[in-house]
């Protein structure tokens, strides 16, 4: 698989993931607010397009290139040990998801990273489009981190692609304005992140920001003591624990890391 093919598969899969993950918002909405959600899309989706173009221009299929290079030169743990493609893909999925967890924690614990990551948490609507509400600065640094992990572990291309697709779907799904039946949420949350778990993480309360960091597998939070359950139902406030009124505009979101630096974090 080459870079172009990787990008095509990834792009198609992410678009499909968004469509599939968004559907429950209309069939099983937690809060009936279609107008606010559409308004939210008018800000978040253009931001996602900007990020896609920026990352595509700078490093469209870098993860694919790094993976192929590592395989050809026998670099990375999986290649050095001689792990097969399927086993390597499974290992890669777990390693990349653990990396995503650790990176997410770092974004909350390190002040410089929080300045950029807080763009994601500034969304006060919380719907599937929140999953793509990121500052380009954060995405560029996270890309470097992911490339290092792909190289160090020698994760095969299929593993990288599997992570990209699965994490994209669950990112859209867990940010969705979705009300899962209690039994379904309880069963699913044993292994995966659900909308209720992640909505709790997005609460406008400082203590909640330090819980439920996982992207795909919820057991990372259990293992590292950051797992929390709670009621995150109708009327549950999400967003930052302090005011950032400029985040309601496109340019305000881009300027946010530099504007919020002037205000102490609560």
C-alpha positions as CSV (number, residue, x, y, z in Angstrom):
1,X,0.0,0.0,0.0
2,X,1.4,3.4,-1.0
3,X,0.7,6.8,0.4
4,X,-2.0,7.8,-2.1
5,X,-3.8,4.5,-1.6
6,X,-3.5,4.9,2.1
7,X,-4.9,8.4,2.0
8,X,-7.9,7.3,-0.2
9,X,-8.8,4.4,2.1
10,X,-8.4,6.6,5.2
11,X,-10.4,9.5,3.8
12,X,-13.2,7.2,2.6
13,X,-13.3,5.4,6.0
14,X,-13.3,8.6,8.0
15,X,-16.2,10.0,5.9
16,X,-18.1,6.8,6.3
17,X,-17.4,6.7,10.1
18,X,-18.8,10.2,10.5
19,X,-22.0,9.3,8.6
20,X,-22.5,6.1,10.6
21,X,-21.7,7.7,13.9
22,X,-23.9,10.7,13.3
23,X,-27.0,8.7,12.6
24,X,-27.7,7.8,16.2
25,X,-27.8,11.5,17.1
26,X,-31.0,11.8,15.1
27,X,-32.5,8.5,16.1
28,X,-31.4,8.4,19.8
29,X,-30.7,12.0,20.8
30,X,-29.8,12.8,24.3
31,X,-31.0,16.4,23.9
32,X,-33.3,17.6,21.1
33,X,-31.4,20.5,19.8
34,X,-31.0,20.1,16.0
35,X,-30.6,23.8,15.3
36,X,-27.8,24.2,17.7
37,X,-26.0,21.1,16.4
38,X,-26.3,22.4,12.8
39,X,-24.9,25.7,14.0
40,X,-22.1,23.9,15.6
41,X,-21.2,22.1,12.4
42,X,-20.8,25.5,10.7
43,X,-17.8,26.1,12.9
44,X,-16.4,22.7,13.6
45,X,-16.6,21.2,10.0
46,X,-14.7,24.2,8.4
47,X,-12.1,23.9,11.1
48,X,-11.8,20.1,10.3
49,X,-11.4,21.0,6.6
50,X,-8.6,23.5,7.4
51,X,-6.8,20.8,9.5
52,X,-7.2,18.2,6.8
53,X,-5.7,20.5,4.2
54,X,-2.9,21.6,6.5
55,X,-2.0,18.1,7.6
56,X,-2.5,16.7,4.0
57,X,-0.1,19.3,2.6
58,X,2.6,18.9,5.3
59,X,2.4,15.2,5.8
60,X,-0.5,13.5,4.0
61,X,0.5,9.8,4.3
62,X,3.6,10.1,6.6
63,X,2.4,7.3,8.9
64,X,2.2,5.0,5.8
65,X,5.7,6.0,4.6
66,X,7.3,5.6,8.0
67,X,5.6,2.1,8.4
68,X,6.9,0.9,5.0
69,X,10.4,2.3,5.6
70,X,10.6,0.6,9.0
71,X,9.4,-2.7,7.4
72,X,11.9,-2.6,4.5
73,X,14.8,-1.8,6.8
74,X,13.8,-4.1,9.6
75,X,13.3,-1.3,12.1
76,X,11.0,-1.3,15.0
77,X,10.1,-4.0,17.5
78,X,7.6,-5.8,15.4
79,X,10.0,-6.0,12.4
80,X,13.0,-7.0,14.6
81,X,11.1,-9.8,16.2
82,X,9.5,-10.9,13.0
83,X,5.9,-10.5,14.0
84,X,3.4,-11.3,11.2
85,X,1.2,-8.6,9.6
86,X,-2.0,-9.6,11.4
87,X,-0.3,-9.9,14.8
88,X,1.6,-6.6,14.2
89,X,-1.7,-4.9,13.3
90,X,-3.3,-6.0,16.5
91,X,-0.3,-5.0,18.5
92,X,-0.2,-1.7,16.7
93,X,-3.9,-1.0,17.4
94,X,-3.4,-1.4,21.2
95,X,-0.1,0.5,21.2
96,X,-1.5,3.4,19.2
97,X,-4.6,3.6,21.4
98,X,-2.4,3.5,24.5
99,X,-0.3,6.3,23.0
100,X,-3.5,8.3,22.3
101,X,-4.5,7.8,26.0
102,X,-1.0,9.0,27.2
103,X,-1.0,11.9,24.8
104,X,-4.5,12.9,25.9
105,X,-3.4,12.9,29.6
106,X,-0.3,15.0,28.7
107,X,-2.5,17.5,27.0
108,X,-4.4,18.0,30.2
109,X,-1.4,17.9,32.6
110,X,1.1,20.1,30.7
111,X,0.1,23.8,30.5
112,X,1.6,24.5,27.1
113,X,-0.3,21.5,25.5
114,X,-3.5,22.5,27.3
115,X,-3.5,25.9,25.7
116,X,-4.1,24.1,22.3
117,X,-6.1,21.2,23.5
118,X,-8.6,23.4,25.3
119,X,-9.9,24.4,21.9
120,X,-11.4,20.9,21.8
121,X,-13.0,21.4,25.2
122,X,-14.3,24.8,24.4
123,X,-17.3,23.3,22.5
124,X,-20.4,23.9,24.6
125,X,-22.7,21.8,22.3
126,X,-21.1,18.4,22.4
127,X,-22.1,16.5,19.3
128,X,-20.2,14.3,16.8
129,X,-18.6,17.3,15.2
130,X,-16.8,18.0,18.5
131,X,-14.6,15.1,17.5
132,X,-12.9,17.2,14.8
133,X,-12.8,20.5,16.8
134,X,-9.0,20.7,17.3
135,X,-6.4,23.4,16.8
136,X,-4.1,22.6,14.0
137,X,-1.1,23.2,16.3
138,X,-2.2,20.3,18.5
139,X,-2.7,18.0,15.5
140,X,0.7,18.7,14.1
141,X,2.5,17.8,17.4
142,X,0.3,14.7,17.9
143,X,1.3,13.6,14.4
144,X,5.0,13.7,15.3
145,X,4.3,11.7,18.4
146,X,2.3,9.1,16.4
147,X,5.1,8.8,13.8
148,X,7.7,8.1,16.4
149,X,5.5,5.3,17.9
150,X,5.0,3.8,14.5
151,X,8.7,3.8,13.8
152,X,9.8,2.5,17.3
153,X,7.3,-0.4,17.2
154,X,7.5,-1.0,13.5
155,X,3.7,-1.1,13.2
156,X,2.6,-2.4,9.8
157,X,0.5,-0.2,7.5
158,X,-2.6,-2.3,8.0
159,X,-2.3,-1.7,11.8
160,X,-1.9,2.1,11.3
161,X,-5.0,2.1,9.0
162,X,-7.0,0.0,11.4
163,X,-6.3,2.4,14.2
164,X,-7.1,5.4,12.1
165,X,-10.5,3.9,11.0
166,X,-11.6,2.5,14.4
167,X,-10.5,5.6,16.4
168,X,-12.2,7.9,13.8
169,X,-15.5,6.0,14.2
170,X,-15.4,5.9,18.0
171,X,-14.3,9.5,18.2
172,X,-17.3,10.6,16.3
173,X,-19.6,8.2,18.2
174,X,-18.4,9.0,21.8
175,X,-18.7,12.7,21.1
176,X,-22.3,12.2,19.8
177,X,-25.4,13.7,21.3
178,X,-26.6,10.1,21.9
179,X,-28.7,8.5,24.6
180,X,-27.8,4.8,24.7
181,X,-30.1,2.5,26.7
182,X,-28.6,2.0,30.2
183,X,-28.0,-1.7,29.6
184,X,-26.2,-1.1,26.3
185,X,-24.1,1.7,27.8
186,X,-23.1,-0.5,30.8
187,X,-22.2,-3.5,28.6
188,X,-20.3,-1.5,26.0
189,X,-18.4,0.7,28.5
190,X,-16.7,-2.4,29.9
191,X,-14.4,-2.4,26.9
192,X,-15.1,0.7,24.8
193,X,-15.6,4.4,25.4
194,X,-19.3,5.4,25.2
195,X,-20.9,8.9,24.7
196,X,-21.8,9.0,28.4
197,X,-18.3,8.3,29.6
198,X,-16.7,10.8,27.3
199,X,-19.4,13.5,27.9
200,X,-18.5,13.2,31.6
201,X,-14.9,14.1,30.6
202,X,-16.2,17.2,28.8
203,X,-18.1,18.6,31.7
204,X,-17.4,22.2,32.6
205,X,-16.0,21.1,35.9
206,X,-12.2,20.9,36.5
207,X,-12.3,17.6,38.4
208,X,-14.1,15.9,35.5
209,X,-11.5,17.0,33.0
210,X,-9.0,14.6,34.7
211,X,-11.1,11.5,34.0
212,X,-12.0,9.2,31.1
213,X,-9.1,10.0,28.7
214,X,-9.4,6.9,26.6
215,X,-10.2,6.9,22.9
216,X,-11.1,3.3,21.9
217,X,-10.6,1.0,24.9
218,X,-12.0,2.2,28.2
219,X,-9.8,-0.2,30.2
220,X,-6.8,2.2,29.9
221,X,-8.6,4.5,32.3
222,X,-9.3,1.6,34.7
223,X,-5.7,0.5,34.6
224,X,-4.3,3.9,35.3
225,X,-6.9,5.1,37.8
226,X,-8.6,7.8,35.7
227,X,-11.9,6.0,35.1
228,X,-15.0,7.7,36.3
229,X,-18.7,7.1,36.0
230,X,-21.4,9.7,36.5
231,X,-24.7,11.1,35.3
232,X,-24.1,13.1,32.1
233,X,-27.7,13.6,31.0
234,X,-29.9,16.3,29.7
235,X,-28.9,19.8,30.8
236,X,-25.4,18.6,31.8
237,X,-23.1,21.5,31.1
238,X,-20.1,20.8,28.9
239,X,-17.3,23.1,27.9
240,X,-14.5,24.8,29.7
241,X,-14.7,25.6,33.5
242,X,-14.0,29.2,32.7
243,X,-15.3,31.7,30.1
244,X,-13.8,31.9,26.6
245,X,-16.5,33.7,24.6
246,X,-14.3,34.1,21.5
247,X,-14.5,30.4,20.8
248,X,-17.9,30.9,19.1
249,X,-16.1,32.1,16.0
250,X,-13.7,30.5,13.5
251,X,-10.9,33.0,14.0
252,X,-11.5,33.1,17.7
253,X,-10.9,29.3,17.9
254,X,-7.6,29.7,16.0
255,X,-6.5,32.5,18.3
256,X,-7.8,30.7,21.4
257,X,-4.4,29.2,22.7
258,X,-2.9,32.7,22.7
259,X,-5.9,34.4,24.2
260,X,-6.4,31.8,26.9
261,X,-2.8,32.1,28.0
262,X,-3.7,35.5,29.4
263,X,-6.3,33.9,31.8
264,X,-5.5,31.6,34.7
265,X,-6.9,28.1,34.4
266,X,-9.5,27.2,37.0
